[in-house]
């Protein structure tokens, strides 16, 4: 299913997002294990709060990292996360 970029994005219930010091990166924890989210993927997932849409996440990241066109990279990551069942649009 395609991610609706205008609706809030939520983390699926079976996942918990947190920083894992032992991995030195953000991770998604789930009953069978964990998924490492190094670098920019962790920065994107920090903004998946159930309130922001993909468009709003992109806008916030472009404000945080000015002068960089992040739109396609963020959309690609969010679409991939949606396809893998990590997130969904409300």
LUMKE-660471 format. One record per residue: residue in three letters; x, y, z of N, C-alpha, C in turn. Coordinates in Angstrom, 1 decimal, padded with zeros to 4 digits. Atoms other than C-alpha are relative to their C-alpha. Example, Ala and Ser with C-alpha at 12.3 -4.5 7.8 and 13.67 -1.06 7.14 Angstrom:
FIZA res    n_x    n_y    n_z   ca_x   ca_y   ca_z    c_x    c_y    c_z
FIZA Ala  000.9 -001.2  000.0  012.3 -004.5  007.8  000.9  001.2  000.0
FIZA Ser -000.9 -001.1  000.0  013.7 -001.1  007.1 -000.8  001.1  000.8
//
This chain:
FIZA res    n_x    n_y    n_z   ca_x   ca_y   ca_z    c_x    c_y    c_z
FIZA Unk  000.8 -001.2  000.0  000.0  000.0  000.0  000.9  001.2  000.0
FIZA Unk -000.8 -001.3  000.1  001.3  003.5 -000.9 -000.2  000.9  001.2
FIZA Unk  000.0 -000.9 -001.1  002.1  005.9  001.9 -000.6  001.3 -000.5
FIZA Unk  000.7 -001.3  000.3 -000.2  009.0  001.9  000.9  001.0  000.7
FIZA Unk -001.0 -001.0 -000.5  002.3  011.9  002.3 -000.7  001.1  000.7
FIZA Unk  000.7 -001.1 -000.6 -000.4  014.2  003.5 -000.6 -000.3  001.4
FIZA Unk  000.6  000.5 -001.3 -001.6  012.1  006.5  001.1 -000.3  001.0
FIZA Unk -001.0  000.3 -001.1  000.1  011.6  009.9  000.5 -001.4 -000.2
FIZA Unk -000.6  001.3  000.0  002.5  008.7  010.0  000.2 -000.5  001.4
FIZA Unk -000.1  000.6 -001.3  002.5  006.3  012.9  000.9 -001.3 -000.1
FIZA Unk -000.8  001.2 -000.1  004.8  003.5  014.0 -000.9 -001.1  000.3
FIZA Unk  000.8  001.2 -000.2  003.2  000.1  013.8  000.1 -000.5  001.5
FIZA Unk  000.1  000.3 -001.4  002.2 -001.2  017.3  001.1 -001.0  000.5
FIZA Unk -000.9  001.1 -000.5  004.6 -004.2  017.4  001.5  000.6  000.1
FIZA Unk -001.3 -000.6 -000.1  007.6 -001.8  017.1  000.2  001.0  001.1
FIZA Unk -000.3 -001.1 -000.9  009.3  000.4  019.6  001.3  000.6 -000.5
FIZA Unk -001.1 -000.8  000.5  011.7  003.1  018.5  000.8  000.5  001.1
FIZA Unk -000.9 -000.6 -001.1  014.7  004.0  020.7  001.4  000.0 -000.4
FIZA Unk -001.5  000.0  000.2  018.4  004.8  020.8  000.5 -001.2  000.8
FIZA Unk -000.6  001.2 -000.6  020.4  001.7  021.6  001.5  000.2  000.2
FIZA Unk -001.4 -000.3 -000.1  023.8  002.6  023.1  000.9 -001.1 -000.4
FIZA Unk -000.8  001.1  000.4  025.2 -000.9  022.5  000.2 -000.1 -001.5
FIZA Unk -000.1  000.0  001.4  024.5 -000.5  018.8  000.5  001.4 -000.5
FIZA Unk -000.4 -001.3  000.4  025.4  003.2  018.8 -000.8  000.6 -001.1
FIZA Unk  001.0 -000.5  001.0  022.3  004.0  016.7 -001.4 -000.2  000.5
FIZA Unk  001.4  000.2 -000.3  018.6  004.2  016.8 -000.4 -001.4 -000.6
FIZA Unk  000.5  001.3  000.5  016.7  000.9  016.4 -001.5 -000.1  000.2
FIZA Unk  001.4  000.4 -000.2  013.3 -000.5  016.0  000.0 -001.4  000.7
FIZA Unk  000.1  001.3 -000.7  012.6 -003.2  018.6 -001.3 -000.6 -000.3
FIZA Unk  001.2  000.7  000.2  010.1 -005.9  017.9  000.2 -001.4  000.7
FIZA Unk -000.1  001.3 -000.7  009.3 -009.3  019.5  001.1 -001.0 -000.4
FIZA Unk -001.0  000.9  000.5  011.7 -011.2  017.3  001.4  000.5 -000.1
FIZA Unk -001.3 -000.6  000.1  014.6 -008.8  017.4  000.1  001.5 -000.2
FIZA Unk -000.1 -001.4  000.1  015.7 -005.4  016.3  000.5  000.3 -001.4
FIZA Unk -000.4 -000.6  001.2  016.3 -003.3  013.2  000.9  001.2  000.2
FIZA Unk -000.9 -001.2 -000.2  019.3 -000.9  013.2 -000.4  001.1 -001.0
FIZA Unk  000.4 -001.2  000.8  018.5  002.6  011.9  001.2  001.0  000.1
FIZA Unk -001.1 -000.9 -000.1  021.9  004.2  011.5 -000.2  001.3 -000.8
FIZA Unk -000.1 -001.2  000.7  022.5  007.8  010.4 -001.3  000.7 -000.2
FIZA Unk  001.1 -000.8  000.3  019.8  009.6  008.6 -001.3 -000.8  000.2
FIZA Unk  001.3  000.7 -000.2  017.2  006.8  008.9 -000.5  000.2  001.5
FIZA Unk  000.4 -000.2 -001.4  017.2  007.3  012.7 -000.5  001.4  000.2
FIZA Unk  000.5 -001.4 -000.1  016.8  011.1  012.2 -001.4  000.1 -000.6
FIZA Unk  001.3  000.0  000.6  013.8  010.4  010.0 -001.0 -000.6  000.9
FIZA Unk  000.9  000.8 -000.9  012.2  007.9  012.4 -000.3  000.8  001.3
FIZA Unk  000.3 -000.9 -001.2  012.6  010.4  015.3 -001.2  000.9 -000.2
FIZA Unk  001.1 -000.9  000.3  010.0  012.5  013.6 -001.4 -000.8 -000.3
FIZA Unk  001.3  000.8  000.2  007.4  009.6  013.1 -000.6  000.0  001.4
FIZA Unk  000.6 -000.2 -001.3  005.2  010.7  016.0 -001.5 -000.2  000.0
FIZA Unk  001.4  000.1  000.1  001.7  010.1  014.8 -000.7  001.3 -000.2
FIZA Unk  000.6 -001.3  000.2  001.2  013.8  014.3  000.4  000.6 -001.4
FIZA Unk -000.6 -000.6  001.2  003.5  014.7  011.3 -000.3 -000.9 -001.2
FIZA Unk  000.1  000.7  001.3  002.9  013.7  007.7  001.4 -000.1 -000.6
FIZA Unk -001.3  000.1  000.7  005.7  012.8  005.3  000.4  001.4 -000.4
FIZA Unk -000.3 -001.4  000.4  005.5  016.3  003.9  000.6  000.9  001.1
FIZA Unk -000.5 -000.8 -001.2  005.9  017.8  007.4  001.3 -000.5  000.5
FIZA Unk -001.3  000.6 -000.4  008.8  015.4  008.2  001.1  000.6 -000.9
FIZA Unk -001.0 -000.5  001.0  010.6  016.5  005.0  000.3  001.5  000.3
FIZA Unk -000.2 -001.4 -000.3  010.0  020.2  005.9  000.8  000.2  001.2
FIZA Unk -000.7 -000.2 -001.2  011.3  019.8  009.4  001.5 -000.4 -000.2
FIZA Unk -001.3  000.4  000.2  014.4  017.9  008.2  000.8  001.0 -000.9
FIZA Unk -000.6 -001.0  000.9  015.1  020.5  005.5  000.3  001.3  000.8
FIZA Unk -000.3 -001.1 -000.8  014.9  023.2  008.2  001.2 -000.3  000.9
FIZA Unk -001.1  000.5 -000.8  017.3  021.2  010.4  001.3  000.0 -000.7
FIZA Unk -001.2  000.1  000.9  019.7  020.6  007.5 -000.2  000.9 -001.2
FIZA Unk  000.3 -000.9  001.1  019.4  023.7  005.4  001.0 -000.2 -001.2
FIZA Unk -000.8  000.1  001.2  020.7  023.8  001.8  000.1 -001.4 -000.6
FIZA Unk -000.1  001.4  000.5  020.2  020.1  001.3 -001.4 -000.4 -000.5
FIZA Unk  001.2  000.5  000.5  017.4  018.7 -000.9 -000.2 -001.4  000.4
FIZA Unk  000.2  001.3 -000.6  016.2  015.8  001.2 -001.3 -000.7 -000.5
FIZA Unk  001.4  000.6  000.3  012.7  015.2 -000.3  000.0 -001.4 -000.5
FIZA Unk  000.0  001.3  000.6  013.4  012.2 -002.5  000.5 -001.1  000.9
FIZA Unk -000.6  000.9 -000.9  015.7  010.5  000.0 -001.0 -000.4  001.2
FIZA Unk  000.9  000.2 -001.1  013.2  010.9  002.8 -001.3 -000.8 -000.4
FIZA Unk  001.1  000.7  000.5  010.3  009.8  000.7  000.3 -001.5 -000.3
FIZA Unk -000.4  001.4  000.3  012.2  006.7 -000.5  000.1 -000.8  001.3
FIZA Unk -000.1  000.7 -001.3  013.0  005.8  003.1 -001.4 -000.3  000.6
FIZA Unk  001.4  000.2 -000.6  009.4  006.3  004.3 -000.8 -001.0 -000.8
FIZA Unk  000.7  001.0  000.8  008.0  004.3  001.4  000.5 -001.4  000.3
FIZA Unk -000.6  001.3 -000.3  010.4  001.5  002.1 -000.4 -000.5  001.4
FIZA Unk  000.5  000.4 -001.3  009.5  001.5  005.8 -001.4 -000.4  000.0
FIZA Unk  001.4  000.3  000.1  005.9  001.5  004.9 -000.2 -001.4 -000.6
FIZA Unk  000.1  001.3  000.7  006.4 -001.5  002.5  000.4 -001.1  001.0
FIZA Unk -000.4  001.0 -000.9  008.2 -003.3  005.3 -000.9 -000.2  001.2
FIZA Unk  001.0  000.1 -001.1  005.3 -002.7  007.7  000.5  000.6  001.3
FIZA Unk -000.5 -000.7 -001.2  007.3 -000.5  010.1 -001.0  001.1  000.4
FIZA Unk  000.8 -001.2 -000.2  005.0  002.5  009.7 -001.2 -000.1 -000.9
FIZA Unk  001.1 -000.1  000.9  001.7  003.5  008.1 -000.6  001.4  000.2
FIZA Unk  000.6 -001.3 -000.1 -000.2  006.7  007.3 -001.4 -000.3  000.6
FIZA Unk  001.3  000.2 -000.7 -003.4  007.2  009.4 -001.1  000.4 -001.0
//
